[in-house]
Amino acid sequence: MTERVTGEDPREEPAGSAHRAPGEVPHLDESIRRIRAAATETFSSGLDSGRALRKLVSADFALSRSALGRGLAWAAVAVVFGASAWLLTMGAAIALLQSWGLSWLASISIATLISLVVTCIAAWRVSVFFDYAGMHATRRQLSRLGLYSEAGHSRDDDDDDAPAATPKGPSTP
């Protein structure tokens, strides 16, 4: 099946058609039929695009779910082996500090201090990233559109903070 590509609308009749002369304007009923056909094609194309997008989103969510599960499993493996490696490293550091002449208490205290510093830094960074995950800008925009309201924080509450009434001066024409 070969199609001609002429750059013209394939639904249009050729100019030299038996129904009208070249340059003649089509009748109203013919124009309405063409508009209806174009609208039907557009609607059908929109439905097809919607179905394709729904399939894409569905497949993307399935892939995402699978990747999340596998990622969590490997994160658990990394945490277990990372923790055991940290414990072995701290044990080696304690043995090294004791061989340098420090007491057991001093060696264990230094290793504990190092672990606490790293823990505090990690906890601080986690709190920063969890704050980023709060989607504050999105919630602000949705609140402005009236689509989202946090519990206890409605637009009416904000109005109570505004000054009661500002005296108006004389208006100038």
WOBELPE-V702708 format. One record per residue. N is the residue number from 1. SS is DSSP state (h for helix, s for strand, l for the rest). BURIAL is b if it has 9 or more other ideal C-beta (glycine too) atoms within 8 Angstrom, else e. Layout:
((N:SS:BURIAL) (N:SS:BURIAL))
This chain:
((1:l:e) (2:l:e) (3:l:e) (4:l:e) (5:l:e) (6:l:e) (7:l:e) (8:l:e) (9:l:e) (10:l:e) (11:l:e) (12:l:e) (13:l:e) (14:l:e) (15:l:e) (16:l:e) (17:l:e) (18:l:e) (19:l:e) (20:l:e) (21:l:e) (22:l:e) (23:l:e) (24:l:e) (25:l:e) (26:l:e) (27:l:e) (28:h:e) (29:h:e) (30:h:e) (31:h:b) (32:h:e) (33:h:e) (34:h:b) (35:h:e) (36:h:e) (37:h:b) (38:h:b) (39:h:e) (40:h:e) (41:h:e) (42:h:e) (43:h:e) (44:h:e) (45:h:e) (46:h:e) (47:h:e) (48:h:e) (49:h:e) (50:h:e) (51:h:e) (52:h:e) (53:h:e) (54:h:e) (55:h:e) (56:h:e) (57:h:e) (58:h:e) (59:h:e) (60:h:e) (61:h:e) (62:h:e) (63:h:e) (64:h:e) (65:h:e) (66:h:e) (67:h:e) (68:h:e) (69:h:e) (70:h:e) (71:h:e) (72:h:e) (73:h:e) (74:h:e) (75:h:e) (76:h:e) (77:h:e) (78:h:e) (79:h:e) (80:h:e) (81:h:e) (82:h:e) (83:h:e) (84:h:e) (85:h:e) (86:h:b) (87:h:e) (88:h:e) (89:h:e) (90:h:b) (91:h:e) (92:h:e) (93:h:b) (94:h:b) (95:h:b) (96:h:e) (97:h:b) (98:h:b) (99:h:e) (100:l:e) (101:l:e) (102:l:e) (103:l:e) (104:h:e) (105:h:e) (106:h:b) (107:h:b) (108:h:b) (109:h:e) (110:h:b) (111:h:b) (112:h:e) (113:h:e) (114:h:b) (115:h:b) (116:h:e) (117:h:e) (118:h:e) (119:h:e) (120:h:e) (121:h:e) (122:h:e) (123:h:e) (124:h:e) (125:h:e) (126:h:e) (127:h:e) (128:h:e) (129:h:e) (130:h:e) (131:h:e) (132:h:e) (133:l:e) (134:l:e) (135:l:e) (136:h:e) (137:h:e) (138:h:e) (139:h:b) (140:h:e) (141:h:e) (142:h:b) (143:h:b) (144:h:e) (145:h:e) (146:l:e) (147:l:e) (148:l:e) (149:l:e) (150:s:e) (151:l:e) (152:l:e) (153:s:e) (154:l:e) (155:h:e) (156:h:e) (157:h:b) (158:h:b) (159:h:e) (160:h:e) (161:l:e) (162:l:e) (163:l:e) (164:l:e) (165:l:e) (166:l:e) (167:l:e) (168:l:e) (169:l:e) (170:l:e) (171:l:e) (172:l:e) (173:l:e))
